[in-house]
Every structure is written in C-alpha cells, then in structure tokens.
Amino acid sequence: MAYNFTFSVNPVGSGDFVVTIDETEASGTTEATITGLPVKGVVRSQISQLVSGTATTIDPVLGHLTDPATSALKTILENDTAAAKINNVATSPIPYYDTDGTLFHRSVCSAGSDNTVSTRYYIQTSWR
C-alpha cells in the first residue's frame, strides 16, 4: 500500500479549531498537507500517538512550508523527544502566519513505512 492521510479542521467555537490527522503507511518522510486553517493563528497543543507499525517512536513536526524538519524557518512546532505517545502543551503561545492557511505535518516515524499514526493539534485564530 501507499502512504495515505485524512484530516479534518473542526471549528469548536470562539475562533478555536481542532485539527485531526490520521495516517497509514507513514514513514520518516511522509507528509500530510492540512488546508482550511486560519491564515494567522496560535498552536496551543500537539498530541500524537503511534498506533501500530514497525516504528517504536515518532517525532512530529508542524510547519508552514513542505518538509518542515529541514529548516527552522519552515518550522512552527517541533517535538523535543521522540516517543510512542506525544502530548505537548504550549506554555507560551506559538504563533504562525501563512498566506493561504496551509500547514504541513510530518510524524517522523523511527522505522518502516507501515506505521499508523493519529495526531491532534489545537489551534486558535489570531495572536490573542
């Protein structure tokens, strides 16, 4: 099979959004493209879990350009320590600006290309 992802951007009121990403056949370099987000926002948390596959850890990264792990100028939020379960809550706001509301997510699986990963981002509009 080939890499596949589904995503949803769900408004939950007052300018808040829950972004859900479900990936199958994920590897270290596969990438999900998330569209329909606010042009300007704040990432409040990143929750990701390796559901199954060869990998033992994931190290998710979110950026406003493709391949966000390769440059700090592309990265919005990068996990610190790889693990099978990630739960990062921002202690201070993590603002982003993107001209078309498109962000890019990589789970960065430690091994294989048969991994299933589920991820959630909590985002607020603007930089309040």
Residue pairs with C-beta under 8 A, 6 or more apart in sequence:
1 24
1 25
2 25
3 23
3 24
3 25
3 26
3 27
3 30
3 113
4 23
4 24
4 25
5 21
5 22
5 23
5 24
5 26
5 30
5 32
6 21
6 22
7 19
7 20
7 21
7 22
7 32
7 34
8 19
8 20
9 17
9 18
9 19
9 34
9 35
9 36
9 37
10 17
10 18
10 19
10 20
11 17
12 18
15 38
15 124
15 125
15 126
16 122
16 123
16 124
16 125
17 37
17 38
17 41
17 122
17 123
17 124
17 125
18 120
18 121
18 122
18 123
19 34
19 37
19 120
19 121
19 122
19 123
20 118
20 119
20 120
21 32
21 34
21 105
21 117
21 118
21 119
21 120
21 121
22 116
22 117
22 118
22 119
23 30
23 32
23 107
23 115
23 116
23 117
23 118
23 119
24 115
24 116
25 113
25 114
25 115
26 53
26 107
26 109
26 113
26 115
26 116
26 117
27 109
27 112
27 113
27 115
28 108
28 109
28 110
28 111
29 106
29 108
30 106
30 107
30 109
30 113
31 66
31 67
31 104
31 105
31 106
32 104
32 105
32 106
33 66
33 102
33 103
33 104
34 102
34 103
34 104
34 105
35 100
35 101
35 102
36 101
37 98
37 101
37 102
37 103
37 123
38 101
38 123
38 125
38 126
39 97
39 98
39 99
39 100
39 101
40 95
40 96
40 97
40 98
40 125
40 126
40 127
41 95
41 96
41 123
41 124
41 125
41 126
41 127
42 90
42 93
42 94
42 95
42 96
42 123
42 124
42 125
42 126
42 127
42 128
43 62
43 76
43 77
43 90
43 94
43 96
43 121
43 122
43 123
44 89
44 90
44 93
44 94
44 122
44 123
44 124
45 87
45 88
45 89
45 90
45 120
45 121
45 122
46 60
46 62
46 77
46 79
46 86
46 87
46 88
46 119
46 120
46 121
47 86
47 87
47 88
47 119
47 120
47 121
48 58
48 60
48 79
48 85
48 86
48 107
48 117
48 118
48 119
48 120
49 58
49 84
49 85
49 86
49 117
49 118
49 119
50 56
50 57
50 58
50 84
50 85
50 107
50 109
50 115
50 116
50 117
51 115
51 116
51 117
51 118
52 115
52 116
53 109
53 112
53 114
53 115
53 116
53 117
54 109
54 111
54 112
54 113
54 114
54 115
55 109
55 110
55 111
55 112
55 115
56 84
56 110
56 111
57 82
57 83
57 84
57 109
57 110
58 79
58 82
58 83
58 84
58 86
58 107
58 108
58 109
58 110
58 115
58 117
59 79
59 81
59 82
59 107
59 108
59 110
60 78
60 79
60 86
60 105
60 106
60 107
60 108
60 119
61 68
61 69
61 75
61 77
61 78
61 79
61 105
61 106
61 108
62 68
62 75
62 76
62 77
62 78
62 103
62 104
62 105
62 121
63 69
63 74
63 75
63 76
63 103
63 104
64 74
64 76
64 96
64 97
64 98
64 102
64 103
64 104
65 71
65 73
65 74
65 104
66 74
66 104
67 74
67 104
67 106
68 74
68 75
68 76
68 78
68 104
68 106
69 75
69 78
69 106
69 108
76 94
76 96
76 103
77 88
77 90
77 94
79 86
79 88
80 88
82 108
82 110
93 127
95 127
96 103
105 119
105 121
107 115
107 117
107 119
109 115
109 117
